[in-house]
Amino acid sequence: MARRVVVALLGPVHWSPPGVDLAEWRAALAEDVIDLLATLNEVEVAVAVTPADRALADALVWPGTAVYEVAEPTPNAVFAALEGYDQAAVLVSDVPDLPALTVGKLLRPLTTRPVAVAPVEGGGPGLLGVAVRLPAPDWLPTLELDTATPAAARANAPRPGDVAVTAGWRRLRGPADLATLDPAFEGWEATRALLSGSGRPA
């Protein structure tokens, strides 16, 4: 069986709900994503941060979880830092209610494709995540998860089909996204608690 790892990339967060401290919001989102990944089967879990955010990662990870320091918050930098794995997926950290099934769908195409990307639901800018067979192909461009698109990931591919596009999910990057959080959906406990404390419905 292929050795697979799913990495939460704790990149920058540029928005928080009114009345919620940006650093606390970022930490709550990341905590929920890390907790979600810890429930996945048949994959190892890791976290990646730039050196400036090492303390944030250390405060949130479960014991024994690997933390990778990367020079820039991109999937490409994470892929280059990984050793001993056959497949890897890098996910954003502003998706506290991400269904585990969506992560599985991102990894599934790697049996036949070298790269898979999950878009932001609704066609917004950026990506939810990127998965590759390691080592990552040389033709994969540097992808900024806040701005990259499936088309950008395919730009240099020998064949468009070398990059699979999988199920998407929305990211929490503004008021409209926040309104889509479903209180009945299990999980996202840290985000839920922070919103409740701010007086917002959660």
Secondary structure, DSSP 8 states (H G I E B T S, - for coil): ---EEEEEE--------TTS-HHHHHHHHHHHHHHHHTT-SSSEEEEEE-GGGHHHHHHHS-TT-EEEE-SSSSHHHHHHH--S-SEEEEE-S--TT--HHHHHHHHGGGGT-SEEEEEBTTS-SSEEEEEEESS--TT-----TTT--HHHHHTT-SSGGGEEE---B----SHHHHTT--TTSS--HHHHHHHHHTT---
